[in-house]
């Protein structure tokens, strides 16, 4: 399986939209991709789950590491567009208390402003 991420930018905010699945088979690629974007100096990041059907704990770990790194540097990570099943996993695991989750991309971008 190959990792596919659609990138977009609105102002200073980088939007990453992973497609299909982020599981253990692509988690390392996902981590490298996100790390590279942070190394480029991006400090405002939105991850849009609208096209994502599944994320494993390995994928969630990548988001947690990115959130911590961004927060330490005064940046932010927001998640949006989650299916109910994925949002429930984030809630049960407590990730929704660590990373802000918005309903839509528009809401996330407004939150950033």
N, C-alpha and C positions, 0 to 999 in steps of 0.2 A: 504494500500500500504506500502511496506517495502523499505527502502533505501538500495541501493546497490552501493558500491564504490569499484572500483578496485584500489589497491595501487601498486606502483612500486617505485623504487629508482634508480637514476642514479647519482653516486657520492654522493654529499651532498644534492642533490635536491630530494625532495619527490614529487611524481606525484600522484595526485588523479584523478580518472576518474569515475565520477558519471554515472550511467546507467539509461536510460529511462527518468525519470522526477525528478526534485527537485521542489516540489510545497509546498503549505502551510501544507499539511498533513505530510510531512517529513522534513520540514525546521528546526524544533527543533532538530531532530536527526542529520541533516546535520551540524548544528551549534555545537552541542556537539562533533561530530566526528572531525570537523576541529579544534575546541578548544583543544581537547585532543592531537591532533598531534602537535599543537603549544606549548602546555604545556610540551611536550616531548623534546622540544628544537629545533624543525625543524624551520629553518629560511629562507630556500629557497624552495618555494612551487610553483608547476605548477598544475593548474587544467585543465585537458584535457576534452573538451566537445565532443569529437568524437562520444561517445556513448549516448549523452544526446539529447533528443528530445524536452525538454521543461524545462524552469526555470522560476519560479514566482518571484515577487518582494521580497517575503520572502527569497528565495534562494539567490537572488542578494544581499540582505542586509547582509547575512552571509559572502559573499565574500568581501563586502566593509569593514566590521568590521575586517576581517582577514587581509586585505591589510593595514589598518590603524595600526593594532597591529604590523604586521611585519615591516612596514616602521619605526615605532617608535623605534623598536629594531635593526634597521640596516639591516633588512631582505628584502625579496621581494616576491611578488605574481605575477605570470604571468598566463594568460589564453590562451588557444589554442584550435584549432580544432572545432571552432564554425560553426554551420550551418548558412547560410545567414540570416534566420529569427531571430535567437537568436542574431547574431551580430548586426542586425538592432535595436533590442531592447536596447542593450548596447550602441549603438551610439545615439539613440534618447534620452535616459535617461542621457547621459553624462558620463556614467561609463567608456567609452573608453578613457576619458581624465583623469581618476583617476587610472585605472588599465590597464597595458599594455596587449594588445591582440596580439598574434602571430598567424600566419596561421596554423602552425603545431607544433607537439611536438618537432621535431628536431629543428625548428626555436627557440622555447622557450628555449630549452636546450643550444643552441648556444648563445642566448641572455644572458643567465645566466653566461656564462663563462667569 
